[in-house]
């Protein structure tokens, strides 16, 4: 089952590449990450991320993904996601669904995707529907409960 879900999730970015996603609406995602970080300098972007800027944190995380350093990418995504950044939450959901830098955990994957989807983004909602169709009702209920708990703590 896990290998089927893993293989199926690989296709998500390919499908999403043909439709307008929420990312296009975000001004900082209208340009490649390398160009964004170069506009103010990677060192300045990194400093902003260390100082707690959620957008800089997700951008640094994406940059680490580009460099194939999933451990550091996940570190920055977790920091940004904890501040409510939906894009970082989607990246964490994908990481848990695919086992990128972490063990495959579909409940954690769906939890993060549910948290992001609650903010109204199409991409997160699509991924929630897709992943949910490959999980048991018990797993879905557990993920929904964990997402609700996270949202209550975040208030």
C-alpha positions in Angstrom: 0.0 0.0 0.0 2.7 2.5 1.0 4.6 1.9 -2.3 1.5 2.5 -4.3 0.8 5.8 -2.4 4.4 6.8 -2.8 4.4 6.2 -6.5 1.1 8.0 -6.9 2.3 11.1 -4.9 5.2 11.5 -7.2 2.7 12.5 -9.9 1.2 15.3 -7.9 3.6 18.0 -9.0 3.3 16.9 -12.6 -0.5 17.3 -12.4 -0.3 20.6 -10.6 2.1 22.0 -13.1 -0.7 22.3 -15.6 -3.1 24.3 -13.5 -2.9 27.6 -11.7 -2.0 26.9 -8.1 -2.1 29.2 -5.0 1.6 29.8 -5.3 1.0 31.9 -8.4 -1.0 34.3 -6.3 1.9 34.8 -3.9 4.2 37.6 -5.1 7.3 36.0 -3.8 6.6 32.9 -5.8 6.2 34.6 -9.1 10.0 34.3 -9.7 12.4 31.4 -9.3 13.8 31.0 -5.7 17.3 31.6 -6.9 16.3 35.0 -8.4 14.3 36.0 -5.2 17.2 35.2 -2.9 19.6 37.0 -5.2 17.5 40.2 -5.1 18.4 40.8 -1.5 21.2 38.3 -1.3 21.1 34.8 0.1 22.9 36.0 3.2 20.3 38.6 3.9 17.5 36.1 3.2 19.1 33.6 5.6 19.4 36.3 8.3 15.7 37.1 7.9 14.9 33.4 8.2 17.0 33.1 11.4 15.2 36.2 12.7 11.8 34.4 12.2 10.5 35.7 8.9 8.2 32.8 7.7 8.5 33.7 4.0 12.3 33.7 4.2 12.2 30.4 6.1 10.1 28.7 3.4 12.3 30.2 0.6 15.5 28.9 2.4 13.8 25.5 2.8 13.0 25.4 -0.9 16.6 26.4 -1.7 17.9 23.5 0.4 15.5 21.2 -1.4 17.0 22.4 -4.7 20.4 21.5 -3.2 19.1 18.1 -2.2 19.6 18.8 1.5 16.3 17.5 2.9 17.3 17.7 6.6 18.0 21.4 6.4 15.0 22.0 4.1 12.7 20.3 6.7 14.2 22.3 9.5 13.2 25.5 7.7 9.8 24.2 6.6 9.0 23.3 10.2 9.9 26.7 11.4 7.8 28.4 8.8 4.9 26.0 9.1 4.7 26.6 12.9 4.0 30.2 12.0 1.1 29.3 9.8 2.8 29.4 6.4 0.7 27.2 4.1 3.4 26.6 1.6 5.7 25.2 4.2 2.9 23.1 5.6 2.4 21.6 2.1 6.1 20.9 1.8 6.0 19.0 5.2 2.9 17.1 4.1 4.7 16.1 0.9 7.8 15.1 2.8 5.9 12.7 5.1 3.9 11.3 2.2 7.0 10.6 0.2 9.5 9.8 2.9 11.8 12.7 2.0 14.2 13.1 4.9 11.7 11.4 7.2 9.9 8.0 7.4 6.7 7.8 5.4 3.9 8.7 7.7 0.6 9.2 5.9 -1.2 10.4 9.1 1.4 13.2 9.6 1.3 14.0 5.9 -2.5 14.4 5.9 -2.3 16.4 9.2 0.0 19.0 7.6 -2.0 19.1 4.4 -5.3 19.6 6.4 -3.7 22.4 8.3 -2.7 24.1 5.0 -6.0 23.4 3.4 -7.9 25.1 6.2 -6.3 28.3 5.0 -8.2 27.9 1.7 -5.5 27.0 -0.8 -6.5 24.9 -3.8 -3.2 23.0 -3.9 -3.5 21.8 -0.3 -7.2 20.9 -0.8 -6.3 18.9 -3.9 -3.6 17.0 -2.1 -5.8 16.3 0.9 -8.4 14.8 -1.4 -5.8 12.8 -3.3 -4.1 11.4 -0.2 -7.3 10.8 1.7 -8.5 8.5 -1.2 -5.5 6.2 -0.4 -6.0 6.1 3.4 -8.3 4.2 5.8 -11.1 6.1 7.5 -9.3 5.6 10.8 -6.1 7.2 9.5 -8.1 10.2 8.1 -9.9 10.7 11.4 -6.6 10.6 13.3 -5.1 13.2 10.9 -8.1 15.5 11.1 -8.0 15.3 14.9 -4.3 16.2 15.0 -4.8 19.1 12.6 -7.7 20.4 14.8 -5.4 20.1 17.9 -2.7 22.0 16.1 -5.0 24.8 15.1 -6.3 25.1 18.6 -2.8 25.4 20.0 -1.9 27.9 17.3 -4.7 30.3 18.3 
